Amino acid sequence: MAPMARAGGKAILLGEHAVVYGIPALVVGLNRGVEAVARRPRNGMRSLRIGDMSPVSPDDDSILGKAFGALLEACSLDAPVVLEATSALPIGAGVGSSAALGVACARALAETFALPTSPELEQQRALAWERIFHGNPSGIDTAAAALGGCLFYTRGAPPEPLRLRRGFSVVLAFSGQSSDTKKMVDGIAKLREQKRALFEKQLDSIRSLVMNARLALEAGDLVGLGKLMDLNQMILSAWMLSTQEIEELCAIARDAGALGAKLTGAGGGGCVVALCDGSPKVILEAWERAGYQGFASPVGASLPDPFP
Ligand code: MEV
């Protein structure tokens, strides 16, 4: 039996979109993700199947076929292979399903074909896959899928795992509309061209929100972190990335006791992430009453809490 490879999804706490322009961002790995397995077939077949979708080959014109081809090339693999993956992450929801697929598939290939591997190689290989879907990915999603935990991420620099003073939960709900990362990233690039000076000021504001949020995470100040997330949401709304459903989800979460709430990922749909100190049940139930489905994911402390 070929071994099962896994990779998790992600939730960006602060800094999406700005991270494409070199501003740092904070991201956490989720406890749900993707599983993949690679087999060496007896025939010369090369195929990838995700869930119950039709299989694709690297010579296909489909976007998935091209991503599969890019991944095999990044792995320098020209042997026959049958790759199968299943995902527990909603697609187009801003929770990193395509990066998790890329990392899980890269891991499965490395296991089955005894390829040299490391977290850096996994990220490079998954980034070749991600480029097909997203054009200009910052690499934050692949870093979170490969490393998990809580990361301070700056494009082009090694991701920094943060030492958290206190654990917390992120609670996520799907707005009901899927989000197209490439379209949203292209939209922000146009906005940047049109309003360069204002855009640079907004990037500076996001940088300072992220730096303060890092300090808050390291000090265990979850109330402060939540407020910084709310402020980031205001800039993302000004960039027209929010929707009525996202605003409603954020308001419900805050009323139900969330310390902060914002869209996460590309926006224009997708998921909201809320910060929760304690049980996420009240927030999940409040969303459910309004017709939204959510889930929670714990983020563990890596330092002892001085005020338990
Ligand atoms: C997508 O999860 C996050 C974006 O910042 C794009 C990227 O960083 O590649 C919107």
Residues whose N, C-alpha, C, O or C-beta is under 5 A from the ligand:
A	BS01	MEV	E16 H17 V19 V20 G94 N136 P137 S138 G139 I140 D141 G265 A266
